[in-house]
C-alpha cells in the first residue's frame, strides 16, 4: 500500500476525479488549498500591486491505494498533462507506507 498525493489548480477538479475513477481508485479524499509560485523579483517590482500576494485556488487529493492503481493514475496524468495549454500541470507524488492499521 502507498500514499498518492495529487495537486492541481481548481480548473482541473473534475478531470482529476475522472482520472482517479479511471484508475479504479474509488476511495480518496480532497482538500482545498492555495497554490503559490515564486516569481522573478523584476516582475514583482514592475507590478503595481506587488505587495498583494494571492494564491491560486487549488485542490489536493490523496489516497491510500495499491501500486498498480497508482501506475494507472500516473499514466492518465501524464496523458492529461501532455495536452495541456496552461503552465499549471497536474502534479503527483507517491510515498511508501511502512505501517498501517
N, C-alpha and C positions, 0 to 999 in steps of 0.2 A: 504494500500500500504506500502511496505517495501523496503529497500535497501539491496541487497545482494551483497557481495564482495567476489570474489574468487581469490586466488593466487596459482600459481604453476610454476614449472620450465618450460622453453621453450619446453622441450621434450614433454610435455603433451598439448601443444597448441590446436592441432586438436581434442584431446579427450575432452577437456573442451567445445569446440564449439559443439561437438556432444551431450554432456550432457545437455547443455543449450537447444538445439533443442528438445531433447527427453523430457525435462521438459516443453516444449511448451513456453519457454522464447525466443521469436523471436527478441526482441529489447534489445540490450546490447551494452556496449562499452568495449574497452580494451586499455591497455597501457603497453608498455614495461617498465620493472623495473629491477633493480639489487637486488637480494636477498643475504643476508649475514647471517651467523651463527657465533656466538661467539664460540671460541674454548678454550680448556684447555691450560693454559699457558705453561705446559710442552711440549705439542705437538707443539705449536708455536715456543718454544725455540729450539726444535730439527730440525726445518725446515730450510734448507739452505737459502730459500728465505722468511724468516719470515717477513721481512719488507714490502713485497708486499702483498697488500690486494685487492683481486679481487672478485667481487661478481659473483653470478651465474645469467646468463641470465634467466629472469623470466617474467611472464605476470600477470597482474591484470585485471580481468574482473569485471564489475559491471552493475547492472540493477535495475531499479525501477519496481517492479512487485508485483503480488498478492501472498499471503501466501501459497495457495495450490500449486502453481507452484514452489515456493521455497522448499516446502516439497518434491516434486518430484525430484528436483535438488539435495537436500541433500541425498536422498535415493540413487541416482545414484553415487554421490561422495563417499558415504560410501562403496558401492559395488566396485567401482573402486579401492579405497584405500585398500580394503581387499585382493586384488590380486596383490598388488604392490610388486616389488622385490627391490626397492630402499628405501632410508631413506628420501625421499622427497615427502611426501603425499600432495595431493591437500588440501588446507585449505579454509574454507569458514566461513563467519560471516553474521549475519543479524542485521540490525539496523532499529528501528521503525522510521517512518516518521510522525512527528507531523502535519506539514502543507505543502502543495504544491500548485502550480498554474499550 
